[in-house]
Amino acid sequence: MNTAAVIAWAVAVESVADTVKRTKASNIETIEPLEGSRAQAGGGLLRWKALRIGGSRVQGLPLFIEWQKDTPHPSQSSPSGCTRGIAFDMS
């Protein structure tokens, strides 16, 4: 890639399961929730569940991410100078 571009962006949710129910009730196609994890440099493990919007017109739409309860948000362990993005309340 030669130019900066947004490839994907995420919306944090309290519950991917609840988000699945809401998307189904709204007839929004999704890809089944996926569990993910990655090792941190300090030895910890980040764990999450993610839900993606499905269909042919998904470019620019977010994925939904639920950080697992035993996993601190990555911003809590990132190097100093890093900040969280803008937060929105969609309730």
Biopython code that builds the backbone (N, CA, C, O; Angstrom):
import numpy as np
from Bio.PDB.StructureBuilder import StructureBuilder

atoms = [
    (1, "MET", "N", (0.856, -1.166, 0.000)),
    (1, "MET", "CA", (0.000, 0.000, 0.000)),
    (1, "MET", "C", (0.904, 1.231, 0.000)),
    (1, "MET", "O", (1.824, 1.333, 0.812)),
    (2, "ASN", "N", (0.640, 2.151, -0.903)),
    (2, "ASN", "CA", (1.447, 3.355, -1.027)),
    (2, "ASN", "C", (0.810, 4.577, -0.379)),
    (2, "ASN", "O", (1.487, 5.579, -0.147)),
    (3, "THR", "N", (-0.482, 4.504, -0.085)),
    (3, "THR", "CA", (-1.159, 5.635, 0.534)),
    (3, "THR", "C", (-1.900, 5.167, 1.783)),
    (3, "THR", "O", (-2.284, 4.004, 1.908)),
    (4, "ALA", "N", (-2.084, 6.100, 2.688)),
    (4, "ALA", "CA", (-2.818, 5.777, 3.919)),
    (4, "ALA", "C", (-4.298, 5.595, 3.597)),
    (4, "ALA", "O", (-4.876, 6.346, 2.812)),
    (5, "ALA", "N", (-4.888, 4.596, 4.210)),
    (5, "ALA", "CA", (-6.311, 4.335, 4.006)),
    (5, "ALA", "C", (-6.850, 3.549, 5.193)),
    (5, "ALA", "O", (-6.129, 2.768, 5.813)),
    (6, "VAL", "N", (-8.111, 3.762, 5.498)),
    (6, "VAL", "CA", (-8.761, 2.967, 6.529)),
    (6, "VAL", "C", (-9.105, 1.624, 5.914)),
    (6, "VAL", "O", (-9.826, 1.553, 4.919)),
    (7, "ILE", "N", (-8.586, 0.562, 6.510)),
    (7, "ILE", "CA", (-8.855, -0.780, 6.007)),
    (7, "ILE", "C", (-10.034, -1.382, 6.760)),
    (7, "ILE", "O", (-10.912, -2.008, 6.167)),
    (8, "ALA", "N", (-10.039, -1.185, 8.061)),
    (8, "ALA", "CA", (-11.121, -1.686, 8.899)),
    (8, "ALA", "C", (-11.161, -0.856, 10.174)),
    (8, "ALA", "O", (-10.161, -0.260, 10.575)),
    (9, "TRP", "N", (-12.313, -0.828, 10.795)),
    (9, "TRP", "CA", (-12.416, -0.156, 12.085)),
    (9, "TRP", "C", (-13.381, -0.935, 12.947)),
    (9, "TRP", "O", (-14.229, -1.672, 12.445)),
    (10, "ALA", "N", (-13.245, -0.765, 14.249)),
    (10, "ALA", "CA", (-14.011, -1.586, 15.184)),
    (10, "ALA", "C", (-14.840, -0.720, 16.122)),
    (10, "ALA", "O", (-14.467, 0.401, 16.466)),
    (11, "VAL", "N", (-15.967, -1.274, 16.518)),
    (11, "VAL", "CA", (-16.832, -0.682, 17.534)),
    (11, "VAL", "C", (-16.855, -1.649, 18.706)),
    (11, "VAL", "O", (-17.258, -2.803, 18.555)),
    (12, "ALA", "N", (-16.423, -1.181, 19.878)),
    (12, "ALA", "CA", (-16.437, -2.036, 21.069)),
    (12, "ALA", "C", (-17.870, -2.174, 21.569)),
    (12, "ALA", "O", (-18.606, -1.191, 21.657)),
    (13, "VAL", "N", (-18.254, -3.395, 21.892)),
    (13, "VAL", "CA", (-19.583, -3.681, 22.434)),
    (13, "VAL", "C", (-19.420, -4.477, 23.724)),
    (13, "VAL", "O", (-18.421, -5.169, 23.917)),
    (14, "GLU", "N", (-20.406, -4.371, 24.597)),
    (14, "GLU", "CA", (-20.381, -5.137, 25.843)),
    (14, "GLU", "C", (-20.608, -6.622, 25.582)),
    (14, "GLU", "O", (-20.047, -7.471, 26.274)),
    (15, "SER", "N", (-21.435, -6.937, 24.579)),
    (15, "SER", "CA", (-21.789, -8.326, 24.318)),
    (15, "SER", "C", (-21.978, -8.570, 22.824)),
    (15, "SER", "O", (-22.885, -8.011, 22.208)),
    (16, "VAL", "N", (-21.127, -9.399, 22.249)),
    (16, "VAL", "CA", (-21.295, -9.783, 20.848)),
    (16, "VAL", "C", (-22.602, -10.558, 20.684)),
    (16, "VAL", "O", (-23.285, -10.409, 19.671)),
    (17, "ALA", "N", (-22.956, -11.386, 21.675)),
    (17, "ALA", "CA", (-24.203, -12.163, 21.592)),
    (17, "ALA", "C", (-25.412, -11.242, 21.473)),
    (17, "ALA", "O", (-26.309, -11.499, 20.671)),
    (18, "ASP", "N", (-25.442, -10.171, 22.264)),
    (18, "ASP", "CA", (-26.542, -9.205, 22.164)),
    (18, "ASP", "C", (-26.523, -8.481, 20.827)),
    (18, "ASP", "O", (-27.576, -8.186, 20.262)),
    (19, "THR", "N", (-25.325, -8.193, 20.319)),
    (19, "THR", "CA", (-25.208, -7.525, 19.021)),
    (19, "THR", "C", (-25.713, -8.430, 17.909)),
    (19, "THR", "O", (-26.330, -7.947, 16.960)),
    (20, "VAL", "N", (-25.464, -9.735, 18.005)),
    (20, "VAL", "CA", (-25.993, -10.694, 17.024)),
    (20, "VAL", "C", (-27.518, -10.639, 17.036)),
    (20, "VAL", "O", (-28.140, -10.589, 15.975)),
    (21, "LYS", "N", (-28.122, -10.646, 18.215)),
    (21, "LYS", "CA", (-29.587, -10.584, 18.320)),
    (21, "LYS", "C", (-30.127, -9.314, 17.678)),
    (21, "LYS", "O", (-31.124, -9.351, 16.957)),
    (22, "ARG", "N", (-29.460, -8.181, 17.944)),
    (22, "ARG", "CA", (-29.922, -6.902, 17.391)),
    (22, "ARG", "C", (-29.781, -6.853, 15.879)),
    (22, "ARG", "O", (-30.657, -6.322, 15.196)),
    (23, "THR", "N", (-28.677, -7.405, 15.337)),
    (23, "THR", "CA", (-28.509, -7.385, 13.887)),
    (23, "THR", "C", (-29.515, -8.311, 13.208)),
    (23, "THR", "O", (-30.055, -7.975, 12.154)),
    (24, "LYS", "N", (-29.771, -9.479, 13.809)),
    (24, "LYS", "CA", (-30.764, -10.395, 13.235)),
    (24, "LYS", "C", (-32.152, -9.762, 13.250)),
    (24, "LYS", "O", (-32.898, -9.880, 12.278)),
    (25, "ALA", "N", (-32.501, -9.092, 14.344)),
    (25, "ALA", "CA", (-33.807, -8.441, 14.445)),
    (25, "ALA", "C", (-33.960, -7.328, 13.410)),
    (25, "ALA", "O", (-35.075, -6.983, 13.018)),
    (26, "SER", "N", (-32.837, -6.773, 12.974)),
    (26, "SER", "CA", (-32.853, -5.703, 11.972)),
    (26, "SER", "C", (-32.582, -6.229, 10.563)),
    (26, "SER", "O", (-32.387, -5.446, 9.633)),
    (27, "ASN", "N", (-32.569, -7.555, 10.404)),
    (27, "ASN", "CA", (-32.307, -8.195, 9.109)),
    (27, "ASN", "C", (-30.968, -7.782, 8.501)),
    (27, "ASN", "O", (-30.853, -7.591, 7.291)),
    (28, "ILE", "N", (-29.953, -7.647, 9.368)),
    (28, "ILE", "CA", (-28.603, -7.326, 8.906)),
    (28, "ILE", "C", (-27.811, -8.631, 8.863)),
    (28, "ILE", "O", (-27.715, -9.351, 9.857)),
    (29, "GLU", "N", (-27.250, -8.917, 7.699)),
    (29, "GLU", "CA", (-26.472, -10.144, 7.532)),
    (29, "GLU", "C", (-25.133, -10.008, 8.258)),
    (29, "GLU", "O", (-24.457, -8.985, 8.145)),
    (30, "THR", "N", (-24.762, -11.039, 8.997)),
    (30, "THR", "CA", (-23.470, -11.039, 9.684)),
    (30, "THR", "C", (-22.736, -12.346, 9.408)),
    (30, "THR", "O", (-23.323, -13.336, 8.971)),
    (31, "ILE", "N", (-21.452, -12.314, 9.674)),
    (31, "ILE", "CA", (-20.619, -13.513, 9.636)),
    (31, "ILE", "C", (-20.528, -13.978, 11.076)),
    (31, "ILE", "O", (-20.302, -13.166, 11.973)),
    (32, "GLU", "N", (-20.698, -15.265, 11.312)),
    (32, "GLU", "CA", (-20.726, -15.785, 12.679)),
    (32, "GLU", "C", (-19.600, -15.206, 13.523)),
    (32, "GLU", "O", (-18.505, -14.978, 13.011)),
    (33, "PRO", "N", (-19.850, -14.962, 14.815)),
    (33, "PRO", "CA", (-18.803, -14.411, 15.683)),
    (33, "PRO", "C", (-17.560, -15.300, 15.695)),
    (33, "PRO", "O", (-17.642, -16.528, 15.696)),
    (34, "LEU", "N", (-16.431, -14.643, 15.703)),
    (34, "LEU", "CA", (-15.146, -15.340, 15.734)),
    (34, "LEU", "C", (-14.403, -14.970, 17.010)),
    (34, "LEU", "O", (-14.411, -13.811, 17.425)),
    (35, "GLU", "N", (-13.764, -15.953, 17.629)),
    (35, "GLU", "CA", (-12.925, -15.683, 18.786)),
    (35, "GLU", "C", (-11.501, -15.469, 18.301)),
    (35, "GLU", "O", (-11.037, -16.134, 17.375)),
    (36, "GLY", "N", (-10.819, -14.533, 18.940)),
    (36, "GLY", "CA", (-9.439, -14.257, 18.565)),
    (36, "GLY", "C", (-8.599, -13.991, 19.794)),
    (36, "GLY", "O", (-9.115, -13.747, 20.885)),
    (37, "SER", "N", (-7.295, -14.042, 19.594)),
    (37, "SER", "CA", (-6.367, -13.738, 20.675)),
    (37, "SER", "C", (-5.009, -13.425, 20.077)),
    (37, "SER", "O", (-4.704, -13.792, 18.942)),
    (38, "ARG", "N", (-4.207, -12.741, 20.866)),
    (38, "ARG", "CA", (-2.817, -12.532, 20.473)),
    (38, "ARG", "C", (-1.981, -12.332, 21.727)),
    (38, "ARG", "O", (-2.447, -11.774, 22.720)),
    (39, "ALA", "N", (-0.760, -12.789, 21.666)),
    (39, "ALA", "CA", (0.170, -12.637, 22.786)),
    (39, "ALA", "C", (0.676, -11.200, 22.821)),
    (39, "ALA", "O", (0.931, -10.592, 21.782)),
    (40, "GLN", "N", (0.818, -10.667, 24.031)),
    (40, "GLN", "CA", (1.385, -9.346, 24.212)),
    (40, "GLN", "C", (2.890, -9.472, 24.436)),
    (40, "GLN", "O", (3.380, -10.517, 24.865)),
    (41, "ALA", "N", (3.608, -8.405, 24.145)),
    (41, "ALA", "CA", (5.059, -8.413, 24.325)),
    (41, "ALA", "C", (5.441, -8.705, 25.774)),
    (41, "ALA", "O", (6.462, -9.345, 26.027)),
    (42, "GLY", "N", (4.629, -8.242, 26.730)),
    (42, "GLY", "CA", (4.916, -8.443, 28.143)),
    (42, "GLY", "C", (4.518, -9.813, 28.668)),
    (42, "GLY", "O", (4.702, -10.095, 29.852)),
    (43, "GLY", "N", (3.980, -10.662, 27.815)),
    (43, "GLY", "CA", (3.637, -12.010, 28.226)),
    (43, "GLY", "C", (2.155, -12.258, 28.442)),
    (43, "GLY", "O", (1.760, -13.411, 28.611)),
    (44, "GLY", "N", (1.325, -11.240, 28.444)),
    (44, "GLY", "CA", (-0.109, -11.436, 28.611)),
    (44, "GLY", "C", (-0.754, -11.916, 27.325)),
    (44, "GLY", "O", (-0.103, -12.011, 26.285)),
    (45, "LEU", "N", (-2.028, -12.214, 27.409)),
    (45, "LEU", "CA", (-2.787, -12.669, 26.254)),
    (45, "LEU", "C", (-4.041, -11.816, 26.117)),
    (45, "LEU", "O", (-4.848, -11.747, 27.044)),
    (46, "LEU", "N", (-4.210, -11.165, 24.968)),
    (46, "LEU", "CA", (-5.440, -10.426, 24.669)),
    (46, "LEU", "C", (-6.425, -11.395, 24.034)),
    (46, "LEU", "O", (-6.071, -12.141, 23.121)),
    (47, "ARG", "N", (-7.673, -11.382, 24.524)),
    (47, "ARG", "CA", (-8.701, -12.267, 23.957)),
    (47, "ARG", "C", (-9.940, -11.434, 23.638)),
    (47, "ARG", "O", (-10.285, -10.512, 24.377)),
    (48, "TRP", "N", (-10.603, -11.764, 22.533)),
    (48, "TRP", "CA", (-11.785, -11.037, 22.120)),
    (48, "TRP", "C", (-12.708, -11.921, 21.300)),
    (48, "TRP", "O", (-12.331, -13.006, 20.858)),
    (49, "LYS", "N", (-13.931, -11.430, 21.106)),
    (49, "LYS", "CA", (-14.874, -11.996, 20.140)),
    (49, "LYS", "C", (-15.199, -10.877, 19.164)),
    (49, "LYS", "O", (-15.357, -9.723, 19.562)),
    (50, "ALA", "N", (-15.298, -11.217, 17.899)),
    (50, "ALA", "CA", (-15.584, -10.217, 16.873)),
    (50, "ALA", "C", (-16.749, -10.671, 16.005)),
    (50, "ALA", "O", (-16.925, -11.862, 15.744)),
    (51, "LEU", "N", (-17.530, -9.710, 15.570)),
    (51, "LEU", "CA", (-18.664, -9.952, 14.677)),
    (51, "LEU", "C", (-18.527, -9.025, 13.487)),
    (51, "LEU", "O", (-18.383, -7.813, 13.650)),
    (52, "ARG", "N", (-18.572, -9.587, 12.301)),
    (52, "ARG", "CA", (-18.462, -8.789, 11.074)),
    (52, "ARG", "C", (-19.805, -8.743, 10.353)),
    (52, "ARG", "O", (-20.586, -9.694, 10.390)),
    (53, "ILE", "N", (-20.048, -7.634, 9.709)),
    (53, "ILE", "CA", (-21.225, -7.486, 8.863)),
    (53, "ILE", "C", (-20.955, -8.267, 7.586)),
    (53, "ILE", "O", (-19.846, -8.217, 7.056)),
    (54, "GLY", "N", (-21.953, -8.988, 7.087)),
    (54, "GLY", "CA", (-21.797, -9.770, 5.865)),
    (54, "GLY", "C", (-22.436, -9.070, 4.683)),
    (54, "GLY", "O", (-22.936, -7.951, 4.801)),
    (55, "GLY", "N", (-22.417, -9.727, 3.564)),
    (55, "GLY", "CA", (-23.055, -9.196, 2.364)),
    (55, "GLY", "C", (-22.062, -8.495, 1.450)),
    (55, "GLY", "O", (-20.866, -8.420, 1.732)),
    (56, "SER", "N", (-22.594, -7.988, 0.352)),
    (56, "SER", "CA", (-21.736, -7.405, -0.682)),
    (56, "SER", "C", (-21.445, -5.920, -0.476)),
    (56, "SER", "O", (-20.552, -5.380, -1.129)),
    (57, "ARG", "N", (-22.172, -5.250, 0.411)),
    (57, "ARG", "CA", (-22.009, -3.803, 0.562)),
    (57, "ARG", "C", (-21.432, -3.458, 1.935)),
    (57, "ARG", "O", (-21.986, -2.625, 2.651)),
    (58, "VAL", "N", (-20.337, -4.089, 2.296)),
    (58, "VAL", "CA", (-19.789, -3.925, 3.651)),
    (58, "VAL", "C", (-18.595, -2.977, 3.726)),
    (58, "VAL", "O", (-18.147, -2.647, 4.824)),
    (59, "GLN", "N", (-18.078, -2.539, 2.599)),
    (59, "GLN", "CA", (-16.905, -1.673, 2.634)),
    (59, "GLN", "C", (-17.203, -0.428, 3.454)),
    (59, "GLN", "O", (-18.199, 0.257, 3.222)),
    (60, "GLY", "N", (-16.345, -0.146, 4.401)),
    (60, "GLY", "CA", (-16.504, 1.033, 5.244)),
    (60, "GLY", "C", (-17.287, 0.790, 6.519)),
    (60, "GLY", "O", (-17.308, 1.649, 7.400)),
    (61, "LEU", "N", (-17.938, -0.375, 6.637)),
    (61, "LEU", "CA", (-18.701, -0.673, 7.848)),
    (61, "LEU", "C", (-17.782, -1.270, 8.907)),
    (61, "LEU", "O", (-16.787, -1.913, 8.574)),
    (62, "PRO", "N", (-18.107, -1.063, 10.175)),
    (62, "PRO", "CA", (-17.220, -1.562, 11.237)),
    (62, "PRO", "C", (-17.409, -3.043, 11.511)),
    (62, "PRO", "O", (-18.360, -3.670, 11.046)),
    (63, "LEU", "N", (-16.475, -3.581, 12.279)),
    (63, "LEU", "CA", (-16.691, -4.873, 12.905)),
    (63, "LEU", "C", (-16.988, -4.560, 14.366)),
    (63, "LEU", "O", (-16.629, -3.489, 14.855)),
    (64, "PHE", "N", (-17.627, -5.467, 15.054)),
    (64, "PHE", "CA", (-17.970, -5.284, 16.465)),
    (64, "PHE", "C", (-17.054, -6.180, 17.281)),
    (64, "PHE", "O", (-16.871, -7.353, 16.954)),
    (65, "ILE", "N", (-16.474, -5.625, 18.349)),
    (65, "ILE", "CA", (-15.518, -6.382, 19.146)),
    (65, "ILE", "C", (-15.885, -6.325, 20.624)),
    (65, "ILE", "O", (-16.180, -5.264, 21.175)),
    (66, "GLU", "N", (-15.857, -7.486, 21.238)),
    (66, "GLU", "CA", (-16.089, -7.621, 22.679)),
    (66, "GLU", "C", (-14.792, -8.115, 23.300)),
    (66, "GLU", "O", (-14.369, -9.245, 23.054)),
    (67, "TRP", "N", (-14.163, -7.267, 24.105)),
    (67, "TRP", "CA", (-12.959, -7.699, 24.817)),
    (67, "TRP", "C", (-13.394, -8.618, 25.936)),
    (67, "TRP", "O", (-14.325, -8.295, 26.674)),
    (68, "GLN", "N", (-12.737, -9.761, 26.075)),
    (68, "GLN", "CA", (-13.103, -10.716, 27.115)),
    (68, "GLN", "C", (-12.821, -10.126, 28.495)),
    (68, "GLN", "O", (-11.893, -9.338, 28.671)),
    (69, "LYS", "N", (-13.635, -10.522, 29.461)),
    (69, "LYS", "CA", (-13.583, -9.928, 30.803)),
    (69, "LYS", "C", (-12.220, -10.082, 31.469)),
    (69, "LYS", "O", (-11.825, -9.223, 32.258)),
    (70, "ASP", "N", (-11.499, -11.149, 31.171)),
    (70, "ASP", "CA", (-10.185, -11.358, 31.789)),
    (70, "ASP", "C", (-9.059, -10.702, 30.991)),
    (70, "ASP", "O", (-7.882, -10.940, 31.260)),
    (71, "THR", "N", (-9.425, -9.872, 30.003)),
    (71, "THR", "CA", (-8.448, -9.224, 29.133)),
    (71, "THR", "C", (-8.537, -7.714, 29.289)),
    (71, "THR", "O", (-9.600, -7.141, 29.048)),
    (72, "PRO", "N", (-7.464, -7.056, 29.681)),
    (72, "PRO", "CA", (-7.506, -5.594, 29.737)),
    (72, "PRO", "C", (-7.548, -5.018, 28.321)),
    (72, "PRO", "O", (-7.002, -5.608, 27.389)),
    (73, "HIS", "N", (-8.188, -3.881, 28.168)),
    (73, "HIS", "CA", (-8.216, -3.221, 26.864)),
    (73, "HIS", "C", (-6.771, -2.922, 26.458)),
    (73, "HIS", "O", (-5.982, -2.509, 27.309)),
    (74, "PRO", "N", (-6.396, -3.115, 25.192)),
    (74, "PRO", "CA", (-5.011, -2.892, 24.771)),
    (74, "PRO", "C", (-4.483, -1.501, 25.119)),
    (74, "PRO", "O", (-3.279, -1.334, 25.311)),
    (75, "SER", "N", (-5.351, -0.513, 25.201)),
    (75, "SER", "CA", (-4.866, 0.834, 25.537)),
    (75, "SER", "C", (-4.310, 0.902, 26.954)),
    (75, "SER", "O", (-3.549, 1.814, 27.277)),
    (76, "GLN", "N", (-4.682, -0.055, 27.802)),
    (76, "GLN", "CA", (-4.197, -0.056, 29.177)),
    (76, "GLN", "C", (-2.760, -0.548, 29.280)),
    (76, "GLN", "O", (-2.088, -0.290, 30.279)),
    (77, "SER", "N", (-2.286, -1.250, 28.267)),
    (77, "SER", "CA", (-0.930, -1.783, 28.319)),
    (77, "SER", "C", (-0.071, -1.305, 27.149)),
    (77, "SER", "O", (1.048, -1.783, 26.966)),
    (78, "SER", "N", (-0.585, -0.372, 26.365)),
    (78, "SER", "CA", (0.191, 0.117, 25.226)),
    (78, "SER", "C", (1.269, 1.082, 25.708)),
    (78, "SER", "O", (1.172, 1.611, 26.815)),
    (79, "PRO", "N", (2.295, 1.319, 24.889)),
    (79, "PRO", "CA", (3.360, 2.244, 25.282)),
    (79, "PRO", "C", (2.793, 3.632, 25.576)),
    (79, "PRO", "O", (1.773, 4.028, 25.012)),
    (80, "SER", "N", (3.456, 4.356, 26.453)),
    (80, "SER", "CA", (2.972, 5.701, 26.782)),
    (80, "SER", "C", (2.929, 6.547, 25.515)),
    (80, "SER", "O", (3.745, 6.384, 24.607)),
    (81, "GLY", "N", (1.986, 7.427, 25.479)),
    (81, "GLY", "CA", (1.786, 8.257, 24.292)),
    (81, "GLY", "C", (0.661, 7.753, 23.413)),
    (81, "GLY", "O", (0.160, 8.509, 22.581)),
    (82, "CYS", "N", (0.242, 6.494, 23.566)),
    (82, "CYS", "CA", (-0.875, 5.954, 22.802)),
    (82, "CYS", "C", (-2.172, 6.312, 23.524)),
    (82, "CYS", "O", (-2.213, 6.327, 24.754)),
    (83, "THR", "N", (-3.203, 6.593, 22.784)),
    (83, "THR", "CA", (-4.497, 6.923, 23.382)),
    (83, "THR", "C", (-5.594, 6.131, 22.691)),
    (83, "THR", "O", (-5.428, 5.648, 21.571)),
    (84, "ARG", "N", (-6.719, 6.011, 23.386)),
    (84, "ARG", "CA", (-7.895, 5.371, 22.794)),
    (84, "ARG", "C", (-8.524, 6.332, 21.813)),
    (84, "ARG", "O", (-8.345, 7.547, 21.899)),
    (85, "GLY", "N", (-9.259, 5.768, 20.888)),
    (85, "GLY", "CA", (-9.985, 6.579, 19.928)),
    (85, "GLY", "C", (-11.183, 7.246, 20.562)),
    (85, "GLY", "O", (-11.370, 7.182, 21.778)),
    (86, "ILE", "N", (-11.970, 7.866, 19.767)),
    (86, "ILE", "CA", (-13.170, 8.563, 20.212)),
    (86, "ILE", "C", (-14.211, 7.521, 20.634)),
    (86, "ILE", "O", (-14.370, 6.493, 19.975)),
    (87, "ALA", "N", (-14.901, 7.785, 21.708)),
    (87, "ALA", "CA", (-15.940, 6.870, 22.186)),
    (87, "ALA", "C", (-17.315, 7.444, 21.855)),
    (87, "ALA", "O", (-17.540, 8.648, 21.982)),
    (88, "PHE", "N", (-18.231, 6.577, 21.430)),
    (88, "PHE", "CA", (-19.609, 6.948, 21.130)),
    (88, "PHE", "C", (-20.536, 6.070, 21.948)),
    (88, "PHE", "O", (-20.260, 4.888, 22.155)),
    (89, "ASP", "N", (-21.620, 6.638, 22.406)),
    (89, "ASP", "CA", (-22.648, 5.838, 23.106)),
    (89, "ASP", "C", (-23.805, 5.682, 22.144)),
    (89, "ASP", "O", (-24.461, 6.662, 21.792)),
    (90, "MET", "N", (-24.063, 4.453, 21.715)),
    (90, "MET", "CA", (-25.096, 4.185, 20.711)),
    (90, "MET", "C", (-26.354, 3.595, 21.331)),
    (90, "MET", "O", (-27.156, 2.992, 20.618)),
    (91, "SER", "N", (-26.552, 3.750, 22.643)),
    (91, "SER", "CA", (-27.727, 3.138, 23.268)),
    (91, "SER", "C", (-28.974, 3.959, 23.097)),
    (91, "SER", "O", (-30.040, 3.567, 23.571)),
]
sb = StructureBuilder()
sb.init_structure("model")
sb.init_model(0)
sb.init_chain("A")
sb.init_seg("    ")
for serial, (resi, resn, name, xyz) in enumerate(atoms, 1):
    if name == "N":
        sb.init_residue(resn, " ", resi, " ")
    sb.init_atom(name, np.array(xyz, "f"), 0.0, 1.0, " ", f" {name:<3s}", serial, name[0])
structure = sb.get_structure()
